[in-house]
Each structure stands twice: as structure tokens, then as C-alpha cells.
Amino acid sequence: MRQTYGALNVASSAGTGNGRLSRLLADVMAVQAGYVPLDYSSWERNKEAYFAAISQGLNCNYEPMEYWVRQALWT
């Protein structure tokens, strides 16, 4: 999930809704895995760190995004 989410968010530098699509896809993946849809409130409260985590995905470092996905799953 962390890789897919990060890849979708950096796919377009124009900011044409990739974030909304990524969140929808993350919710679908979570529900398919037996979880409830993610709670993105921690992402909203910590936008700079969240955006930095997405940027780290460009370098194939998915650990920061994994942290944010876990936060959204367990909130």
C-alpha cells in the first residue's frame, strides 16, 4: 500500500487529483484487507512530514510512507 500510494502521488507534478485518487485506492486496499477505510486526519495535521514521506518514495525509501499509512490505519 505504501508504494502504490507514494507512486500515485508523484505520478503527476500538476497536482491533478492524484491525492484524492490515491486516498480512494488506499481505502479500497484497506477494506479488501479486512480493515476499515483509513483515517487521514493525522496526515492533514502533519502535512509537511506527510509530503516529505511521499517525496522519499522517489528514492524508493518507503519507510516514511509506511509510518503514515500505519497512522491512518490505527487512528
N, C-alpha and C positions, 0 to 999 in steps of 0.2 A: 504494500500500500504506500509506504513512504517513497519508493522510487517512482511509482506511477504518478502520485500526487505532485512530486517535485518536477518530473518531466513535463507534465501538462502545464504547469505554471510558467515554465521558462520557454515553452514552445513558441510563444509569440511575444515579442517585445512590445507590441502595440497595445497590450492590455485589453484585448477584445473579448473579455468574458471568460478567459481561461480559468480564473479563480473560481467563478461560480460553477463551471463545468467540473472542475477538479473536486470541489466540495460535494457536488452531487454524486460523482463517481465514487468518492471515498465513502459516502453514506451507503451507496449500493453495496460496495465491497464489505463494509462493516455488517450490514444486515445479512448478506449472504453467508458471512462467517459466524452468524449467530449473535451478533451484538446489536445494540440499538444505534440509530444514527448518531454521528459524532456531535459533541457539544463544542462549538468553535469559540466560545466566549474567552477562553484563555488566549487564543490567537489574536482576538480583537484587542485585548488588554495589553498585549506584548508584541505589537506589530513589527517593531524594528528587529527583535530577535527572531520572530517568525519569518520575516523576509530574508534575514541573514541565513536562516536554515535552508530556505528554498535556494538561495544562491550557492550554498555549499554543495547542493546536488549537481551543479555544473561541473564540479570537480570529483564527482562520484563519491562524495562523502555524504552518506545518507543518515548518519547517526543523529545529527541535529534535527532532521525532519522526523526521525523515529521518536524523538523526545516529544515533539509537538503532537504527533498522532496519538501517542500514549496519553498525553494530557487530555486530548479531546475524547478518547475512549473512556477514560476513567473519571471524568469530571461529573 
